[in-house]
Amino acid sequence: MTIKKTTITDVAKFAGVSVATVSFAISGKGRISPATVARVNQAIEQLGYVRNRQAAQLRGGESGVIGLIVRDIGDPFYAEMTAGLSEAIEAEGKLLFLAQSGREGKGLLRCFDTLIDQGVDGLVLGGGARREMGLREKAAEHDIPLICAARSNVLDGVDVVRPDNMQAAKMATEFLIGRGHRQIAYLGGHSHSLTRAERLGGFCATLMQYGLPFRSEWVVECDGQQQAAADAAEELLRRHPNVSAIVCHQASIALGAYFGILRTGRTIGSAGVDTYLDQQVALIGFGDVPAAELTEPPLTFITSSAREIGYSAGQRLLQRIAGVDLQLQSVILPPVLIRRGSA
């Protein structure tokens, strides 16, 4: 039989006070009456609540631990972002506590509550948050700084560090148009993705700017697995052989699309735009991975440094923890073209 661990929320309910009051009573912060402190301590004793860092270290002001929640640790973007964040906070003697919420972010609330219960000094969200989750309010209730460092953000009232998705898509599309392409498709992502919506906005705006057609059948959803992307790219080109270039939603999709294009008997590159026979398909994606240089030709990408995003988020969070009075800030990192042979 599994015994449910007592949480700070359980203590608050038992004592008839807010979670913030329990946190203040444990840490010695705030203006809490002796009677309330006694009631909280009595609840802690009766419930057997283990205070962990909140008792042993919050009395000194900090636990020395930063919490980070990402959906998928294996995602190259979040792996790089984590490295940058860790570099920033470890320079100040703090440690990173990493939690994975799952591909669809289903475990986000559980991860969030667990990290708060462990007494982290601050939290970084790596995507998957929704407004209705109340994460900003919950962090404020516990007096814990919260920062979003992700591909996109839907939370209001928090510091944000992220890439410029719309500008990245404009850059990719304009680059292909400059190479002579007029029939350009978009491959990957799902309709519920804010990142995809922002990139599609930039993609469509650029097509319209140059008077080029936008066709819904040339915008194809698929998940980030390479096999799925290969299948989707192959089907796209067999149904619409006049497509001469594909913008890929992320690096893994570009790698999968590479093999899907080869299955159709066509090659990858930017030559042969005006000829149907022997026509090449140009390929460009967002992000970057080491494997991109191993294909023939190597893959062209538009990227914003995920490591820099993590580092910037870490520096901002350290300022918040130190109590520096700062205005809310949205840091949007510009995209960079990594030009290789695929486009």
N, C-alpha and C positions, 0 to 999 in steps of 0.2 A: 504493500500500500504506500503510495506517494504522499508525503506530508507537504502541504502547500506552505511555501515560505511566506512569513509575515513581512509585509511591505510598509513603507512609511504612510501609504494611504490608509492601510488598516489601522495604524496607530492613530491617525487623525480622526477617523470615524469613531474609534473607541473612546477617545478623549473628548470628542465633541468639538473639535477645533479644525481649522484649515490645515492643509498640508504645509503651507508656508509657515504657519505658527509652529508646527512640529519641527520643521527645519531650523527655524530661528531658536527654538528652545534647545535643540541639540547643539547648535553651533555657538550659542551664547550671543548671537547677534539680535538686533531689534529690541524694541521696548516691550518685553513680555513680562507680565506680572509674576511674582514668585508663586502665586496660587496656580496659575496656568502652567508654569514650568513643572510644578509638583504633579499636576494632573497628567501632563505628558509623560513624565518619568514613570508614574504609576502605570500608565497604559503600556509603556515599553516593557516594564518588568512583568506585567501580567500576560502580555502577548508573547513574550520571549523574543522581541525584535532585536536582531543583531545589527548594531549600529555601524559596523564596518568603518569606512573612511569618514563617514559623517560624524561619528563620535570621536575617533582618535585624531582626526586631522583637521576637520573643519573648524575646530576650536582655534587652530592657528591661522585660519583663514583660507587655506587652500589644500587640496589633496595631491596636487602634482600630476593629475591625470586628465587627459582630454579625450572625450568620446567622439567617435566617428561612425556614422551609419551609412553604408552603401548597399545598393541592391545586389550587386554581383562583384565579388572581389576579383574574379577573373577577367572582368571588362578592362581592356588596356587603358581606357581613359581614367577609370577610377584607381587602377593600380598606380599609374603615374601621379595622379592627384594625391593619393595617399603618401607616396614617397616625398612629394614636396611639402605636404602638411607636416609629416613627421620630422623632416629636416628643420622646419621653422620652430616647432615647439621643443624639440630636443636640444636646440641651441640654448634654450632657456631652462633646461633641466627638467622638462616635463616629459611624460610618457603618453603614448597613444594607445587607447583601448578601442579596438576595431570590432564592429558588429555588422553582420550581413543580414539584410531584411528580406532577401529573396528577389527574384527577377521582377515580380509585379509589386514589390514593396509590401506584401501582405503581413510581414512580421515587423513592420516599422514601429508601430505603437509599443509592441512588446520590447523591442530593442531600446526604444526611447525611455520607457519606464524603468527598465533594468539599469541603464546607465545613470539615470538620475538617482536611483536608489543606491547606487554604488558611490555616489558623492563626487562625480566628475566636476571639474572646475568650469568646463565649457563644453558645448556640443557643436559638431559640424555635421550638417546633413548633405549627403551626396546624392540627392535625387529621390523621387518617389513620394514626396510629401504632397498632401492635399489640404486645402484651407479648412475643410470640415473636421480635420483631425485635431485641431486645437493645439498644435505643438508649440506655437509661439506663446500662447497664453499659459500653457503648462510650464514652459521654461521660465517665464516671467514670475510665475507663482513661486518657483523654487529659487529665484534670483540667480539663474544660470544663463550666461550669455549664449546666444544661438546664432550661428552663421550658416548660410546655404552656399555650398561650393559644388555646383553641378552644371550639367549641360544647359539646363533651363530652370526656372523658378516660378512657383505660383504663390509663395508665401509673402504676405505684406508685413511691413513693420520689422524686418530683419535685414542685417547686412548680407549682401549677395556678391559673390565673385563667380563669374561665368564667361563662356565664350560668346561672341557675337554671331549667333546662328544665321540670322538673316543676311548679314554682310558676307559671311562665308559662302552662302549659297549664291549670292549675287556674283561673287568673285569667281566661283567655279563655272557658273553658266556663262558669264561674260568671256571667260577664258576660252571656252569651247566655241562660242560664237566667233571670237576673234580668229580661231583656227579654221573657220569656214563651215562649221556645223549649223544646220538649220532644223534637223529633226532630232530633238534631244529628249530623252526619257529620264524619269526619276525612279529609282529602285530602292525599296526597303522601308523599314519602320512600320508603325501602326497608327491608325487614325486618332487614337486617344493620346498619342505622344505630343507634348507641347514642343519638344525639340524639333520633331518632324514638321509640325505646323509652322514654326518659325522659318525653317529651311525652305519649305514649300512656298512660303510667302515671298522669300527672296528669289527663288527659282522662277515663279510665275511673273513677278514684277519685272524681272530682267527680260524674259521672253516678250512680254508686252512692250517694254521699252524699245525693243528692236523690231517690233512688228512681226514676231514669229508665232506660230500656232501653239496653243496649249491644248493638249488632248488628254482627257481624263483616262483613256485607255493606255496612255503612255506613263501613267503614274501608278506604280504597282507596289502593293504592300507585301512584306514578308518579314519573318523574324530574323534575328542576327546570326543564325547558324549558317555556316558556309554552304552546306548541302542545300538548304532551302533557297539561298540566294542563287546558287548555280542553277537549280531547277527553274526559278522565276526568271532569270536572265535568258535562259534557253527558250522558254515559252514565249517571252516577250518578243524576241527576235524572229522566232518562227512565225508568229502572228503578224508582226509588223516589221518586215525585212528592210523597210526604208529608214528605220531608226539608225542613226550613225554615231550617236554618243549617248552614254549613260552616266548620270550623276548618282552615286551610291551613298546611302544614308550614313554608313559607318564603315570602318576599315574591314571588318569581317565580311560585310556584304560585298565590298569591292573585290576581296580575294575570292569569294564564291562566284561572283559574276564573271571573273576572269576565266574560270573553268567552264562556266555555262556558255560563254561566247565561243570558246574553242570547240565545244560540242557541235555547234552549228556549222562548223567548217570555216568560220571566219577568223580573222586574226585581230590582234589588239594593237592600236596605234592611231595616228592622226592622219595618215596618208589615205588617198583613195576616196575622199569625201564625195567627189562628183561622178564616180563610176560605180555602177551597181555590181558588176563582176569584180571579184577580188576586193570588194569593199572592206575596209577595216572599220572597227568599232572603237571609238575613243572611250576611255574609262577614267573617271576621276571620282575620288571619295573624300569623306571627311574623317579627320583623325590621322593617325599614322602608326604603323607597326613595323618592327624590323623585317618581317617577312615580305613587306612591300618591295624591298630591293632584291629579292630572290627570284621574282617572276621575270619572264622575258616577253616583253620589255618590263622594266620596273614600273610600279604604279605611282601615278601622280595623285597628290593629296592636298587638300586645304586643311590646315590645322591651327589650333590655338594651343599653346603649351599647357597641358593638363598639370604638369609639375609646377609651373608658375602659378596656376590657379590655386593649387593646394598650398603653396608657400605664402601667397598673398592672403589667403584665408587664415592661415596660422598666425601671421603677424597681426592681422586685424583682431582675431580672437584674443590674443595675448594682451592687446591694448584694452579690450573690453574687460578682461579679467582683472587687469591692474586698476580698473576704475577710471580710466581716462574718459573725460566727457567728450563724446563724439556724436556728430550727426549721423543718421543712417546713410549708408553708402552703397551704391551699386557699381561694382567694378566690372566693366565689360572688356575683355581682352580681345584685341583685333586679330583677325585671321591672317595666316601666312601661307603663300603658295609654295609647295614643295614640288617643283617641276621635274618629272621624270619622263620616261618614254611612252607611257600609255595614253597620253593625250597631247 
